[in-house]
Amino acid sequence: MRSLVKARSCPSAFALSIACIVATAISGGLAEARSIAEINQSGEVRICLVPVEDFTVEPKQCRENCKFGGDIYDMAVAFSQSLGVKARILRVEWDEQFFNKDGKTVREGSYTPELMDSGKCDAYLTGLTILPWRETKLAFVTLYPTRMVVVVNKSARAGFKTPADLCAKNAATVKDTSWHTWLQAQNATTCAANPIRIKLLGFEESSQAVDSGAVDFTIVNFDNTLVLSNPYKNSVMAFPIASVVEQGWAFRKEDRDLQAAAHKFLEKQKSAADSLWNTQWRKAFGMTLPEYTRRVPQ
């Protein structure tokens, strides 16, 4: 993992001295969690994004100083502009957002993820489902409601009506997503005798696997099924699962001023018919965000 800051060298004779460490930290050599005052002073907000279908990165494996695009990126830039600073984007992997200092996700643990704690990220703006285990690590500002749905190949639609029909089937999903969490819970309960065979893939790869018939089903959020330009023509929603949940942007728990700024920004975006966010939703889904919220299955 490349650091967003370049460390200064200390004189060898005093490499471990308190004075040198303090001087290095003050000069920006050590990445640390930052307040909104420090963000404003630095002139940049460090935003971490995951490459999903509405966030593009070129070259594909690039992490920073890349060519970024897509709706999620545009919203991140707009948020940074509302703060009066520039957006510094770091591309990260999905499960990396929850890693502790040892590079592991511990769902039952309470800690600040290393990307946030180190100051490499001030915010995760890809959009995360707000789950209890994530709330032990991060604070959230709500985006919109959604609900998980099962997606299957059209040719097999008749065989999928309830969660029990998923047992002993092959599923594709993304590691440490809310979908992965739900599948694991099913294998511990409803499907304990005949567990679902879970294959961990990327976002696009999971959808492609269902569309080609390589796996039996995947799980996505309801809003994913409404995309007008959906390329997966052989796939169809079978049924909703679990309950309605909220999507949100994520922050360090102590960064309440930054959370308040995000909430203010998002409320303005929701209420203005011609806002960037509502314009994006009309283009992608044929409806505004408020119109979409009324269609989420209850």
N, C-alpha and C positions, 0 to 999 in steps of 0.2 A: 504494500500500500504506500503510495507516494504521499508525502506530507505536503500540506498546502503552504507551509512556511519553510524557509531555509534557515537552518541553524547557524549561528555564528560560532567561530572557533574561539575557545578560551586559551589563554597562555598556559602552556603545558605544566608549568610549575605550580599553577593554582587551579588546575582543571576541575577540582572538586570543591573549591572554596565557595562559601556562601555568597561572597561578593560577586563572583563570576556568574553563578547561577541566577542571582537576582538581576544582574545586568543583562544577561541573555534573555530572560523572561520579559523584561521591560522593553527590550528592543524588538520583540516579536518572534524570537527564536523558538520559544516553547508554545505550542498550541494549547490553549486553555479555554474552558467554558467562558462565554462572554455575555455581558448584560447588553440591553438595548442601547445604553449610553456608550458602551465600548464599540458596539456595531456602528453607531452613528459617527463616532470619532474616527473609526478606521475607514469609513466611506464605503464599506461593502458588507453585505449579508451573505453568509456562506450557506448555500442551499444544496441539499443532497437530493438527487432524483434517481429513480430506478427506470431502466429502459423498458417501457411497456409500449403498447401500440400507439398511444398518443404522446409519446416522448421519444424522439429519434436522436441517435448519436452517430457521428461519423468521425473517424473510422469506428467500426462497431464495438471494439474492445477498448476504445479510448476512455479515460477517466476524467481528465481535466484539460482545459485549453483545447476543446474539441469543437466541432460544428454541431450545435444543438438546434433542435426544432420541435414543433408540435405544440398542441394546446397546453399541456402541462408546463412546458418551458415558457410559453408566452404568459401564463398566469404567474409563474415564479418571477419573471422579469417585472410584470405589472405590480406585484406585491413589493418588490424591492424599490420600485419607483415611488410607491406610496410612502415608503420610509425615507425617501430622499437619498438613497444610496444605490450602489451598483450591485448586481447579483453576481456572485462568484459560484459557479456551478461545479459540483463534483458528482460524477456518475458512480453509483454504488449498486451492489447486488441486493436483491430483496432481503434475504436473511441477514445480510451484513448490518442492516439497520438495527438489529437486536443483539449483536455480538457484545459480549463483555470484554474485559481486558485480555482474556485468554483466547479470544476469537471464537467463542461458543455462545449459542443462545440457550439460556437456562430459563424456561418458562416459569418455573416456580420461584425463581430468584427475584429479589427486588434490588435493582441497580440502575444506574444511568448508562445506556449503551456507550461503548467506547467512542464511536464517531461523534457523539454529542459531548461526552465528558472531556474529550481531548480538544474540543473547539474546532474540529475539522468541519462539523456541521452545526449550524445554528437552528436549522429547521429541516424536517422531512416533508416535502410538498407533493409527493406522488399521490398521496391519498391512502390512508390506512383504515381498515375496519377497526372500530374501537372495541377491543376485547379485554376482559378482566386481566389476563396475564400481561397484556401490553401496558395497561394502566399502572402496573407496578413499576414501570420503567420510564414512562413518558406521560406528558400532559397533552391533551388534544383540544383542537378548536374544530367544531363540527362543520362539515361541508354540506352533506345531504343524506337522507335515509336511503337504504337499499335493502335488498333481501337476496340471499343466496338461492340459486336455482340449478337444477340438474339439467345438463345439456347432453343429448344423445344423437346418434346418427338417425336420420329420418327413417331408414329401413328397419330400425329396431324400436321405433317409438311405442308400438303397442305393448311391448314387454316391460315398460317402465311407468308405474303408476304411483308407487309408494316407496319410502326409504327401504323397506324390506326387500324390494326388487333389486337393490344394489348389492346385496350380499353375494359373495363369491364372484363378483364381476371385476373387470379390469378398469381402473380409473387412472387418469392422468391429472396431476396437479402440481402446484408450485410449493416448494418447501417453506414451511413456517408461515404460510398464508392462513387466513381464516378458513379457507376451503380445506386445507390440509388438516387443520385443527379439528374441523367437523368430521372429516373422514376417520381420523384416529379415534374420535369419541364413538363413532358408529361401530368401529371394530372392537371397542371395549364393552359395547352394550348390545344393540340390535343384531349386529353381525358377528358376535363373538364366536359362534359355532362355525360360521362360514364367512371368514373375514374378506373384506374387499382387498383386492391386490392393488396396492398403490404404486404407481410409477411416477417418480419425481422428474418433471421436465420444466421448461421455461413457459412463459405465458403463451406465446404464439404456438410453440410446439405442442402444448396440451390441447389447444383448439384444433390444430391440424391433425392430431392423432385421432380425435373423434370424427372429424370430417372425412378422414380416409378410411375409417373403420379399424384402425390399428388398436384402439381401446374401446371399451363399451361406453364410457361416459366421462365427463369432466364436470366441474362445478365452477360457475362464474357468478358475478353479481347481476341482478336484474337489469341494471342500466346497460351492461355489456350486450345484452340481447337486442337492444333497441337501435344499435348503430345502423344508420341508413346504408353505409358502405360496407357492411359486414361481408367479408369474402367467403365465409364458411356456409356455402349454399346447401350442403348436405346435412347440416346440423339443425336441431330444433330443440326448444325448451320443453322438457318433459313435465316438471312440477317444481314448485317452490319448496324450500326446506328451511328449518329453523325459524327464527322470528325476524322481524324488521330490526335492522341495526343501523348505526350511523357510520358514515365515512368521515375522516378528519385529517387535518394537518397535524403533525406531531412536533413537540418542542420539549426542551428540558423543563422539568417541573418547576424549577425556581425562576424561570424566565417569564414571569407573569406580565411584564410590560410588553414583551414581544407577542405573547398570546393575545393580549388586549388589542394590540395593533392589527394582528391578523383577523381577529373577530370583527373589528370595525371595517376593515378592507372588504371582507367577505360579505358582510351585511349590505354594504353599498353595492357590491357586484350583484347580489341577489335581487335587490329592489329596483335597480335601474334596468328598464327594458332593453336599452341599447348598450348595456355594459359589455365588456369583453367576454365575461363568463356566459351571459345569456346569448350573446352572438355565437359563441362556440357551440352551445347546446342546440340552438336552432339549426346550425349547419350540420352537426353530427347526428342529432336525434329528431329534428323536425319539430321541436318544441322548446319552450323556455324551461329553466330549472323549476320555477314554481309549478308549471304545468306537469312536469315529470313527477314531482313529489306526490301528486294526486293519483298517479297511476301505479305506484308501488304496491304490489300485492300484500294484503294484510293477513 
